[in-house]
Amino acid sequence: MKKISVSVIAFLFLLLANSTAVLAQKQVSMSASAMPLNTKSQQAKKLGMSGLAHMMNVEREFAYNDFKAAVELDPNFSVALTYLANLSFGDAQKEYARRAMETAKNEGEKLYAQIVQEATTANERRQAWAKLRDLYPADPVIGYAYAFSKADPDERIAALTAYLQKFPEETAAYNQLGYAYMADKKDFVKAKEYFEKYIQTNPSSPNPYDSMAEFYLNTGDLANAEKYYKMALEKYPFMVSSVEGLQKVEAGKKKAEKN
């Protein structure tokens, strides 16, 4: 799934709590030469690391909760404010973006904050990611965003492939390679291979199953699409894209019955 956007009954709440406990254990592998997360709170830093891992794995609801908690601990945590701006809408987005720029303490944080400013163009965002990668070549989050920011599909695939060679443990890139081959190249064999690798390397996350379900939905295999959407919801019952995906599956079934 590329983007996901999110109740309450006791049984489902317990399922959510269990899912969160598993997912919150993930953190991005950062080297000493990665971009530092400037915060006075070690707990805020830990939450920021967890939020970054969730962002790379397209677990936006979990990322939002992590960054929100991090900012509550440290209101001047610029990187966390930047991601909150990315995950928000309307006035909230503008306020987080303003605070991100206002609290930026170095060139890296200023570039990060620039990316979420309303006036920043898509090309300026790509340039900012390129500058950030030059500043912090060993940062897996920045490297991933830089690769994914490529406008040309062939360049994006080449950059993501090189990224995996450099950061083989950051396997969320399999997801974006799957989408690149499915949506841009129409190479469904290659796309399926990458989605399968994504599941194999992230078996506890809901997003790999949601992505595979979308692959099957796009290729007309409604039975497998339904299977994988349900598997995603077993991991995280509030995954909006999977709920909406099942609705598309049902609509497809009804259309097939009429024909």
Sequence and secondary structure as in RCSB ss.txt:
>XXXX:A:sequence
MKKISVSVIAFLFLLLANSTAVLAQKQVSMSASAMPLNTKSQQAKKLGMSGLAHMMNVEREFAYNDFKAAVELDP
NFSVALTYLANLSFGDAQKEYARRAMETAKNEGEKLYAQIVQEATTANERRQAWAKLRDLYPADPVIGYAYAFSK
ADPDERIAALTAYLQKFPEETAAYNQLGYAYMADKKDFVKAKEYFEKYIQTNPSSPNPYDSMAEFYLNTGDLANA
EKYYKMALEKYPFMVSSVEGLQKVEAGKKKAEKN
>XXXX:A:secstr
         HHHHHHHHHHHHHHTT      TTS     S HHHHHHHHHHHHHHHTT HHHHHHHHHHHHHH T
T HHHHHHHHHT  HHHHHHHHHHHHHH  SHHHHHHHHHTSTT  HHHHHHHHHHHHHH TT HHHHHHHHHT 
SSHHHHHHHHHHHHHH TT TTHHHHHHHIIIIIS  HHHHHHHHHHHHHH TT SHHHHHHHHHHHHTT HHHH
HHHHHHHHHH TT HHHHHHHHHHHHHHHHHHH 
